[in-house]
Amino acid sequence: MRGRAFGAGNFTAWFRRFGLKDGNMITLHSYWRSGAAYRVRIGLALKGLSYKTAAHDLRAGAQHDPEFLALNPQGLVPAIESEGMVFTQSPAIFEWLDEVYPNPPLLPKAPAERAQVRALAAQICCDIHPLNNLRVLNALRSDLGGKKEHVLAWTAKWIGLGFAALEPQIARCGGAFAWGDSATVVDCCLVPQVYSAERFGVDLGPYPAIRRVAEHCRALEPFRAAHPEAQPDFAE
């Protein structure tokens, strides 16, 4: 498999230094610039869980290696190995994390609030991110002959439409974070999407509530530790 595994030793020492928890030998299959993997890294860091990274260079096609496809037939990251099982799809991984490692929670206690938080996260995970991930953009280029300016216009359109819908909801329901004053799955999803928007040159001026929450989160250690440029497989 072309994915590179990085030993847990340095991570374990780092987590112990900050009094964090051992994640029961969690292996996170990741790629430094994957938005979906980024959001799961944030969730793991907020939970204070140590883990080992198995990096797969998506640009080089490592996700298509037979060994990785045997692990995750979709050939997508993130995937988590733990307890002899494989967990895929970031929303399901968040649910698993909250049930197995309940503190601190990534979802509110009240059922109505949990549903609203899940809905906000789904707007990012299901409606914004899939339209500007690597395989869609590659298809625009290779299958439809899209030029750089066409790809940038495509990403700006769908991120812009999604953020325009998110902005009033976060302005209404947010505090220090996207939902109130505690980090939730919404923040785990929002910060990577803001990173993607900045990478594609999307104007964030019309979205002050989104920018405020992202700036607040990115100043916190769990979000800094999960940042793409802080990953062991980071490459320019």
Secondary structure as GFF3:
##gff-version 3
##sequence-region A 1 236
A	DSSP	beta_strand	4	6	.	.	.	ID=ss1
A	DSSP	alpha_helix	8	17	.	.	.	ID=ss2
A	DSSP	beta_strand	21	30	.	.	.	ID=ss3
A	DSSP	alpha_helix	35	47	.	.	.	ID=ss4
A	DSSP	beta_strand	49	55	.	.	.	ID=ss5
A	DSSP	three_ten_helix	58	60	.	.	.	ID=ss6
A	DSSP	three_ten_helix	62	64	.	.	.	ID=ss7
A	DSSP	alpha_helix	66	71	.	.	.	ID=ss8
A	DSSP	beta_strand	79	82	.	.	.	ID=ss9
A	DSSP	beta_strand	85	88	.	.	.	ID=ss10
A	DSSP	alpha_helix	90	100	.	.	.	ID=ss11
A	DSSP	alpha_helix	111	122	.	.	.	ID=ss12
A	DSSP	pi_helix	123	128	.	.	.	ID=ss13
A	DSSP	three_ten_helix	129	132	.	.	.	ID=ss14
A	DSSP	alpha_helix	134	142	.	.	.	ID=ss15
A	DSSP	alpha_helix	148	173	.	.	.	ID=ss16
A	DSSP	alpha_helix	185	199	.	.	.	ID=ss17
A	DSSP	alpha_helix	208	218	.	.	.	ID=ss18
A	DSSP	alpha_helix	221	226	.	.	.	ID=ss19
A	DSSP	three_ten_helix	228	230	.	.	.	ID=ss20
###
